[in-house]
Amino acid sequence: MFKVPPVTEQRLQQLLRAMPKAELHIHIEGSLEPELIFALAQRNGVPLPYASVEDLRQAYAFTNLQSFLDIYYAGASVLLHEQDFYDMARAYLARAAIDNVAHAEIFFDPQTHTARGVAMETVINGLHRACADARSELGISATLILCFLRHLSEASAFETLEQAQPLLDKIVGVGLDSSELGHPPEKFARVFARCRELGLHRVAHAGEEGPPAYIWSALDALKVERIDHGVQAMHDAALMQRLAQDRIPLTVCPLSNQKLCVFPDLKNHNLRQLLDAGLCATVNSDDPAYFGGYINENFTQVFAATAMTARHAYQLAFNSFEASFASNADKRVWEHRLKETFERFVEHD
């Protein structure tokens, strides 16, 4: 690992913004800014229960995961046509490029849309086209991860997988999201086994509001390669040891954790402890339109609150590339760029 010299506090904030990074936990529907929601609602003739963009912004006062999900699904109702999905993904990718995201692995929730009569190909084709254009126009790499909604049934997940099968060349993997409590990962063991047979990568939300036991079962019942969130692992020493030894990545989302009251204050966040325990933790934005910040805001705010250092910054960015499902060749290119960025900053200190 590259030996990182000390960097002043002011320079560290600049470095966090400038360093190349991968974003591995971004729900594309959660990147829908109120302005775009209103524009799409107008374009598609969809009525909204809010009088203005400002009214909608003021509704973003969540007390837990479920209260967030209620408004999240309402916002997604404006997405009807392929161009809508394209515009949403393209807006996120343009924003991510500004934050020096070199690679994004984008979650999407097809059941949210197919339940409203939107065809699977409409969703995937719009998102995939935005990813392809972003690579050529913005220089950002992006792939798609289809997520099953865990509050729905196993049968619904299987039906979703069947609908997506003709389009599997346009996605890199599958995930599991939505309401965690009361919906343990093993509910979807057979679906994930089928995805594994199909050669898809597998990730799952576990240990956000749910207990460490959900992380164990995501690993053992679903055979996932990454844990999304995973912050509750701190309460299980044996689990921490396994995550460190097996280099199982955690896609941590600090501002989301604060907004949903997983941690009452960012200064209480355990990201630094996870890193110092040798875990492959990463920083991500989750649902940035709703949680008050894209990836660079997550970095700068959690670093300011927890007094992490340039060494932690390098490790987090390096981890994000290591944890991605990109090719080894791409990973080496990004890791080299990361090292160059740090060397450039250190020279000026």
N, C-alpha and C positions, 0 to 999 in steps of 0.2 A: 504493500500500500504506500502511496505517495506520502512523504513526511510533510505535514502542513505547518509552516511557521505561524507564529501569532499574527493576528491582523487587528488593527484598531477597531473600536466599536462602530465608528462612522463608516469605515471602509468595509466592515463586515456586512452592514446593511446593503451597501452597493454591490458587494460580491454575491450576496444571496440572490439579488435580482439578475445579475449578469451571468451567473454560471448556467451552463446547459444542464437540463434535467429531463427526466421522463415523468409523465403523469399517468398513473396506473389505476386511479380511483376517481373517475369523473362520470357522473350520470348525465348524459347529454340532455335529457329532459330537465334536469336541474340547473342547466346553464341558460335556460330561457329567461332573459331579462324582461321585466314588466313592459318595457317599450316594444319589444318584439312580440310579446303576448298580445298586446293591444293592436299592433299592426297586422298580425295574422288573423286575429278575431275580426277585424274590419274587412280584410281581404276575403275571408271565408264566410262572413255573415254569421259569426258565432256570438251570441249574447254573453256578456260577462257580468257577474254579480258585483262589479266594482265600477264606480263612476269615472275613475281616472287612474292613470299610472300611479299617482301618489297614494290613492286609496289602496291600491293593490300592495304597494310597498309597505304601507302601514299594517297590512294584514300579516306580514312576516314576523309575527311574535309567537314563537313556538315554546311550548313547555316540555315537550318530549317528542319522540320519533313519530308517534301516531298523529299528533296535531300538525306536524310538518307534512306528513304524507297526505293528509286530507286536502290541503291547499295545493300540494304538488300535483295531484291527479287532476284537480280542477284546472290548473294552468295548462296541462297537456291536452285539454279538450280542443284547443285551437288548431292542433296539428291534424290535417286531413289529407293533404296531397304530397306527392313526392317532393315538390319544390319547397314545401314547408319544412320537411325534415332536412333537406339540403341547406336551407337558409339558417336553420338552427345550428347545425353542425359547423357550417362555414363560419358563422359568427363566433362560436367557441374557439375554433382553430385559429382564427385571426387574432383573438385575444391571447391564446396560449403562445403563439409565435412571438408576440410582444414580450411575454414573460420568459422567453428563451427556453421554451419547452421544445426539445428536439424530437420527442416521440410521445404519442398519447395512445393509450389503450382505452377506448371509449365504451362505457356501458350503455346499453339501451334496453328498454322494457317493452317488448312487442305486445304483451298481453294488455297493456294499458291502451293500446291502439286497436288491436284486432277486436277487442271487446266492444269497440265503438263502430265496428264495420270497416275499419281501415285494413287494407290487404297487407300481408306480410311483405310482399315484394315492394310495395309503396314505401314502407318504412326502411327496409334494408337498402334498396336502390338509391334512395335519396341520401342516406347517411354515407353510403359507400362512395357515391359520386363526389360528395364534399371532401372525403378523405383523399381521393385521387387528385382532385384539383388543388388541395392544400399542399400536397407533396410537390407538384410542379410549380405552383404559383407562390407558395410561402416557404418552401424548403422544410416543411415539418412532416414527419412520418406519422401516420395514424392508422390504427386498425380497430376492429369492432368486436365487442364481447356481448353476446346475447344473454340477458339475465332473465331467469324465471322468478316470478313473484311468489314468495314463500307463503303468503297468506291464502293463495289459491291452492287447488288440489294437485296431487301428483298427475292425475288424468289430464288436467289442463296443461301442465308442463309437457307431458308427452305429446299432446296435440300441437302445442307450439313448436316443439322440435320437429314434428312431422311437416308442419307448414314451412319451416325454415330449410328443410333438407335440400331442395333444389338450389338454394342460395348459400350453402355452407362454404363455398369458395370465397365468399365475401366477408366471412367472419373468422376470427382466430380462436375463439373459445366461448365458453359459457360461464355464467355466474349465478348467484342466488342472492336476492335482495328483498327489500320491503320489510314489513313488520317482523322483527326478530323474536320477541318474547312469545312463547306458546307455539312456535313453529320451528322445532329443532331440525338440524340439517338432515338427519337420517330419514325424514319424511320423503326426501328426494333421492335416496340412494340408488334406486333402480334407474331413474332418469340419468343420473350422472354416470352410472355404469355404461349406459348406452352411448352417452357422449364420448366416453373414453374409447369405446369400440370404434367410434367414428373418427377418432384421431384429434378430437378437440381438446384444447387446454381447458383447465377447470379451476375456478376460483369461487369463493363464497364469503359473504358477510358473516362474521361470527365474532362474539365477544365485544360488541359495541355496548348494547344494553343487556345482552344475554350473558350467561355465565361462562367460565372457562370450559365447562363440559361441552358447550356448543363448538368450541374450537377443536377439542379432541374429536368430536364426531364428524366435523367437517374434514379433518385430516384422515380419519379412519373409515368412515362410512362413505364419504364422497370422493376420497382420494384427491383432494384439491392440491394444487401446486402453490397457491398463495392464499393468505387470509386477509380479507378486507376488514379494516379496523383492527380487531384483535387486542385492544388496549386492556381488556379484563384479564389477559394472560398473566399480568403481574400478581394475581392472587393465587397462582398455582405454580410452585417452585419446580415441580417435575415437568410441567408444560413449558415453562421458560427454558429449561435445560434442553428439551426436545427441539423447540423452535430454533435455539441457538446452534445446536449440534447439526441439525438437518438443513440449516440455512433456509428455513421457510419464511418467505417475505411477509411482512405486515404492511398493508397500505393504510397508513394512519392519516387522519383528517382533523387537524387541531381545531380549526374554527367551527367545524361541524360539531365536534365533541363539546365545545363550549356552548354553542347555540342550543344544542339539545340537552344541555345540563348533565352530560356524562361527567364532565369536570366543571365545577362551578366557576372556576377562573383559570385562565391559561397558565398562570404561575403554578397551578397544581397539576398540570399535565405531565404524564409520565414518559413522554417521548425520549427525554434525555436518559432516563433510567433504562428504557428498552435498548437504546443504542449502547449504553455503557455495559449492559449485560451481554453484549455481543450479538444481539438480534439484528436481522436484516430489515430494519424499519425504513420506511420511506414517508415523504410528505406529499399530500394531495389535497384537492379542494372539494371533493365529494359533490355538492350541489351549490356551486359558487354564487349563483344568482340569489339564492335564498339564505346563504350562511355568511354573507358579508365579506367575501373575498375569493379571488382566484389564487392560483398556486403561490405566486410571490407574496401575497398578503399572508398566506398561511405560514410561509417561511419567516418573513420579517417579524410578524407578531409573536409567534411562538418562541423565536430566538430572543426577542426583547424581554419576554416574560420569564424565560427559564435560564437565561445567561449561558446558553450554549455558545460554542466557539467555532472558529473556522475549521477546526478538525472535524467537528460534528457536521458542519455544512458539507464538507467534502465527502464524508462517509455517506450522508443521506443521498446526495446526488449520485455517487458511485453505486449505491445500493439500488437506486431507481433503474439504472441501466441493467445492472446484474439481474434484477427481478423481472425485467420485461420479457416478453415473448418474441423479441426481435432476434434477428440473426446474430451470430457471434461476430461477424464482420462489422455489422452496424454498431454493435456494442463497443468494439475496440475503437472505432472512429469517434464515438461520443465520449468515451473515457479519455481519449487523447485530447479532445477539445476541452474537457473538464480540467485536466492537468495544466494545459496551456493557459486557461483563464486564471487559475489560481497562481501560477507562476508570474503572470503579468501583474496581478494585484499585489503580490508580495514584493515585487521589485519596486513598487512605488511607495511602500511603507517604510 
